[in-house]
Amino acid sequence: MVAEHVPPTSIADTSITDASITGAPAAGAPIVVASNRGPVSYRRGPDGGLVAGRGGGGLVSGLSSIERGAGAVWVCAALGEGDREAARAAGRRLDPGDTGGHRVRMLDIPAGTFADAYNGIANSVLWFLHHMLYQTPLEPVFDKAFREQWTAYEAYNSAFADAVAEEAAEGAAVLVQDYHLSLVPGLLRARRPDLRIGHFSHTPWAPPDYFRVLPDDVAGQLLRGLLGGDRAAFLTPRWAEAFAACCADVLGAEVARDGEGRAAEVRFEGRVTRLGVHGLGADGDFLRERAHRPDVEERMAALRAQIGPERRAIVRVDRTELSKNIVRGLHAYRRLLEDRPQWRGRVVHVAFAYPSRQDLAVYRDYTAEVERVAREINSAFGTEGWEPVALHVKDDFARSLAAYRLADVALVNPIRDGMNLVAKEVPVVSDHGCALVLSREAGAAAELGDEAILVNPYDVEATARALHLALLMDPGERAERTKRLAAAATALPPARWFTDQLRAL
């Protein structure tokens, strides 16, 4: 992808405010979590002061499963100027009143270094690589600008390794999260060989032929980074196998397999890195409770009025992330209306496309294309009393839950996805049962495929047929399938997903 250009960082700009540390204090933390995003973010309030907002997601739920007295520390990055001001004011640790009682160290990484590491490498190279999103006739181009951004990525990872090395007690368990921090396990191993280090990848992993798009030295550096840990874990066996294959192909590493033939260990340069799989599930208890609060009921009433009486609802809830495949989903819906005119006036596609990464031009362009195609469908098929596509672009969690509850069909058709929690959340809160049309390229397909209608995400014609079949599904069958989907979706809730990783270390 061609990303917006960020001015190269100077040597001075790559210096991190947390000094490099090579040893642990006597009273370090027994558990350390490292991730780009932390459990809190800061913004300026109306009075000019900093206001803390609590984060959500699987990591926050997972860390919440650890007793406050366990002494765990969460190391994260300051993502914006509000975060940086809070980090500077706090010193080593943020105010526990802002973080829900968690001990959080937020790193004040210079804005230029962060931008090059986060947007230049993590989001514009590694995300595109693992989701196989490149238009290879034109991209990627690994030139001088890339090398400058890669230097920032190295500095960013080094800052995390330094901070974790300082925070961790002797023999502590360290869980490093995601592609932003791929180099941290190896860097941390060099600083603190006593630690038990695990890395978890929340994305897919590219197969060897695609991974080799990277410059050879960078490809090797990324793999060596993860192999510096005691354990590398993934959302599905498919992604673990792809990682192992890359290690064998790029580094010549040995892959040991278990009794069932699955990749179990990677052996390289005298070290053994165990492979693990933890399929993150939905937080069923939270979702069911949250989905029945008054604000959700209000939004359900508004959505029902927008859809109209006696009409079916095809629901999708996504960020306008390129991998989510929203545009092809809209094309499939248009094909449904073209090929099956009996559905005209009888179904509404409720599409929540919440803007994502709008600081990158390609994401802004994609969001604009989603809006254009939705308008085109409404113009071609809409009538005075029926708007075929109800597109919402303003993020609203309560409205998303309302849509989950009333959906007749859920469309989840990513090009490629590490897991996809929307596919798991919809059946958990569905009121009357929901047919799931699911991409076979979503990690969730490995767990939900038996009860979903699987599709090739590139095949618009087949997706249109799948939507037709889903709309025709008998209500009793739909309800039974939804029960089984919900059971599978909540099999490994965030708290257990997190503690299972700790136990495995």
N, C-alpha and C positions, 0 to 999 in steps of 0.2 A: 504494500500500500504506500502511496505517496502521502506522507503526513504533513501537517502544517510545520513549517520550518521554525525551529526554536534556536535562537542564537547559541553558538557553541559556548560551553562553559569555559571560563578561564581556569588556570591552575589554582588561583586563589579561591574561586567559587566552589571547587570540588572539595575543599577542606570542610570536614564535618564538625559541628560544634561539640559533639561528644568525643572526647579524646580517645585514642586507641588504648585499649586495656588488654593486657595479656594474662592477667590472673584474676581469680575470684576472691571477693571479700570473704571473711570468715563466716558471716551470717548471710549467705546468698540464698536465693530462692530454689526450692526443690523442683519446681516446675516453671518453665518459661515458654510462653507462646510468642511467636514472631509472625506478624502479618503486616501487609501494607496498610490496610484500614483497621482502625481500632474500634473500641466499643463506644466512642464518644467523638463528637465533632463540635466545633465552636464557630459562632457567628456573632456579628455585632447586633445588639439589641436596640430598641428604640431610644434608650437613654445613652447609647454609645458604649455601654459595657459589653463584655463578652458573655454570651449565653451558650450553655452547654446543651447539646441534644444527644439523647441516648441512641446508640446504634441497634440494629437488629440483625437477623440472619443466624445461620447455623453456628458460626463461631461464637457469637455472644451467648447463645443458648448453651453451647457446649461448655464454655468456660464457667457459666453460671452453675454447672453441675458440680464444680469443685468447691468444697467448703471454704469460706472466707479465711478460716484459720489455717488452711493448707499452705499459705504463703506464696501462691502462684503470682507471677509477674507477666504482664502482657506488654510486649514491645511493639510499637507501631510507628507510623510516620505521620508527621503533620502534613495534611493534604492541601491546606489553603492558608491564607494569611491569618485568619482567626485562630486556626490550630497553632500556627507558629508563634503567635503572640502568647497563647496560653502555655505553650511548652516553655517559652523563655521565662515567663512569669513564675511557672511552677518549679523550675529547676529540674531535679531528677524525676520526681513523680507528680502526676496530676492529683488534684483534690479528689479523694475518694467519694465525696458528695456528688461529684460530676459523673463518676464512672460506675455508679451502682455498687460501690464498695470494693471494686477490683483495684488491684495495684497496677497502675498503667504508667509506662514510660513512653512518652511521645517524643520522637526524634525530630529536632529542628534541622532538617536537611535543607541546604540552600535551594531557593526556588528554581534556579537554572538547572542544578543537578537533578532535582526531583523531576522536572519537566522532561529532560532528556531521557532519564531512566524509565519514567512511567509512560509518557506518551510516545517517546521516540523508540524505545526498545520493547517494554512490556506489552503495550497496547498496539503498537504498529508493526512489531516483528513477531514476538513470541505468540501473541494471541492469533495473529493471522497464520502463523506456521501450524500451530496445533489444531486450528479449526479448518485448515486447508482452504483459505480464502483468497490466496493470491491470484491475480490475473497474470499468469506467468509470462505472456508475451511482453509485458511492460514492467512488471514488478515481481520480486524486489530488486533493488539496485543497491548493492553493498559498496558504498563509495567512502570518500573522506568524511562526509557528514555522519554516515553510519558509525564509523570508527570513533568519532568524537562522542556520539551518543552512547556507544558501547563502553567507553571509558567512564562515563557518568553512571552507567548501570553497575559497573564494577565498584565505583565509589559508594554508590547507594547500598549495595550488598555488603560492602566492607563496614559501613556504618552500623548496620544491623548486627553483623558478626561481633563487632567491638562491644556494642551495648549488651548483647546476650552474654558474651564472655564475662562482662563485669557483673551482670545480675545473677548468674547461675551459681548455685552452691556446688561443692564437690560432688561429682557423679549425678548431677541433676538430669532430669528428663527435659528435653527441648523439642517442641513441635513447631516446625517451620512450615508456613502455609503458602503454597501456590507459586505460580510462574514468576511473580515479581521478585522472588527471593531464591531463585534456582542455584545461585552460587554460594549461598550462606552455609549449607552443611559442610562443604569442603573448606571454606574459609574458617569456619568455627572449629572444625577438627584440628586445623593447624594451630589455633590459639588455645584450645582447651581439649586435649585428647581424652580427658577423663569423662567427658559428657556422653550421655546417651542421646543421640540425635536422630530425629525422624523428620521426613519431609512429606507433605501431602499435596498432591496435584488436583486442583478442582476442575481442570480443563481436560479435554481429551489429550492424547499424546500422538504426535505425528508418526506415521510409519517411516521406516528407514529411507525409502526413496524420496519422500517429501522432506524429511528432516535434513537430508543432505543438500537441500537448497541453501542452507546456511554456509558461510565460509567454514572451511575445515577446522580452523583453530577455534572458532566460536562454538561450533557443534561439539567439539571435544571438551571445551571448557564447561559447557552446560551439563554434559553428562558426568564429567568428573565432579562437578559441584554437587550433584545429587548423590553420587556414589561416595562422597565424603561422609554421608550419614550411615547410621546403623540400619536404617530402614527407609525405603521409599514406597509410599502408598498411593493408591489410585481409587477412583470411584467404581471402576468395573475391571474384570479380568482382561477385557480387550485392550484397555489403555496400559495396563501393566505389561501385557505381552508386547505391545508396540515399543514401550520403553526398553524392555529387555532386548528386543531385536535391534534397536538402535545402538545399544551398548556393544552388542556382538559385532554389528556391521561397521560401526565407526571406530570403536576402540579395540576391537578384537578381544573383548572380554568373554569370559566363560559364563554361560547361563546354566545353572543347575535346576533340574525340574523335580517336582514331587511325584508321588506314586500315581497321580492321575494325569501326569504329563504337563502340568501347568508350571510356568516359570516361577521359581521359588526364591532364587538367589542369583545375584550377579557377583562374580569373583573377578577382581581386577587389581593388579599390582599389590598383591598380598592382603587385600582387604575383602571382606564379604559384606555385601549390602543385601539384606532380606527385602523381599517384595511383599506388599500387602494390598488387600482390597477391602474398602469400607464404603458401602453404597449408602451415602447420606440419605436419610428419609425425612419425611415431613414431621413436624411437631404437632401431632394430632390433637392433644389436649388443648394446647394454646389456640390452634386454628378454630376448633369447634366452639370454644368459649368466645373468642374474639368475633367470630362470624355471626353472633347473635346479640351483639350490643346494639343500642338504639341507632347509632350513626349508620350501621350497616342496614338496618331495617329501613331507614329513611332513603338510602340510596337504592335499595331494592325497589321501593315504590316508584322512584324516579325512572329507573331502568325499565320497569314493567310498562310505565306510561309511554316511554320512548319506543319500546318494541311494539306495543299494541296488543290488544286481546287476541287470543287464539293463534298467536304466531309462535313458531319455534325460534330458539336462539342458538346460533353457533358462536361460541365465545372463544376469544384468544386474549391472553394477557402476557405482554412481552415488553421489554425495553426495545428501542429501535437499534438493536445491536445487529450488525451485518449477518451474524451466524443464525439469527432467529428466523430468517426466511419469510418475513412478513409479506413482502411483495408477491412472492410466488403463491402464498396462501390466498391473497386477494385475487390473483389471477385464477386460482382454482375455484374460488367462490363465484367469480364471474362466469367461468365455464359451466358450473352447476346451473346457473340461471339461464345460460344459453341452451344447454342440452336438455334440461329438465324444466320446461316452462311451468310445470305444475307447482313449482316452489315459489314462483313470483308472487309477491304479496303475502306469502305464508311463512317466510323466514326472514330473520334479520341477523346479519353478521355483526356482533358486538365486538369491536376490535379495540383493545387498549394497547396503544403503542407509545410508551412513555419515552421521551427523548433521552438518549444515552450518549455520553462522550461528545457533546456538541462543541467541544473545543477542537475537535478534529474535523476538517472539511468533508472528508468522505462520509462521516456519520451525519453531518448536516444535510448533505446531498441525499443520503438514503432516507432520512426522515421526510424530506421534501417529496421524494418519490412515493413513499407510502401515502402521503396526503394526496398527491396527484392521482394515483390509481384509485383511491377511495372515492374521490370526487368524480372521476370518470365513470365508475360503476353506478354511482347515484344518478349521474346525468343520463346514462344510457337506459337504466331500468326503473328509476324511481317514478312514483306517481304522487298524486296530491296527498294521499293518505298513507304512503309507504316509502320509507327511506331504507334502501337495501343494506347500506353499511352505516353503522353508528360508530364513528371513530372518535376515540377520546385520547388526547395526548397529554393531559395534565395528570401527573402521578397522584393517585388516590388509593391508598391501601384498602380503606373501607369499601370503596366502590368495586375494587377487584374482588373482594370477598363476596360482595353482593352478586356479582356476575357469576362467580363460582357456584353459588347456591342455586341460581335459577337456570343455569346452562342446560340445554338439551344435548348439545354436542360441544366438546372441547377440541379445538384444533391446536395441536402442538407439533409443528413441522420443521424443527431446526435443521439446517444443513449439517450440523455436527455439534454435539453438546456433550460436556463431561457427564452430566446427569440430566438436569432439567427438573427443578422442583415444582414448577407449575403443573406438570403432568401428574405429580403426586398429590398436590394440594387440592386440586379440583374434586377428585372423588371423596376426599376426606370430609368436605363441607357440603357436598351436593345434597339438596333437599329431596329430590325425587329420582335421582339416578341420572347419570350423564354418560353418553357414549364418548369414548376417547379415540380420536384420530391422531396417531402418534408416529412421528418419523422413526424409521428403523435406525437412523444415525444418532439418535439421542441415547445417552447411557441408560436412561430409564427404561428403554425398550427391553433390556436384558431381564428386568424384573417385572415389567407390566405387559410385555408383548402378548402373553396368552389371552389377556382379557381386552386388549385394545385392538383397533383396526390399524395395522401397520402400513406405512406408505414410504415410497421412495421420495425424499423431499424435493428432488428435481423434477419429478413427473407430475406436471400440473393436471393432465388428463386423469391419471390414476387417483390423485388426491380429490378431484371433483367427484369421481365415482365413489370414493370412500365416504365423502360427506353425504352423498345420497343414501348410501347404505346405513350410515349412522342415523340419519333423520328417519329412516324407515324402521329402525330397530324397535322390536316389541318392548313396551314399557317395563314389563316384568323381567325380560332378559336384561334390559339396560340396568335395572335396579340391582339384579343379582351380580352382574359384572362389576358394578360400582362398589358393592360390598367387598368383593374379592380384590379389586384394585386398591381400595382403602386399606385393607389388611396388609397388602404387600408394601404400600407406600409408607406405612408407619412402622415397618419391621425394625428399622434401625434409626430411632429418633436422634436428634442432634446431641443430646446429653450422652447417650450410649455410644454414638459414633465417636465422640471425643474421648471418652474414657476407654473405649476399646483400643484406640491408638496408644494411649498412655500405657495400658497393660502390655501391649505388644512390644513396647520398648524395654 
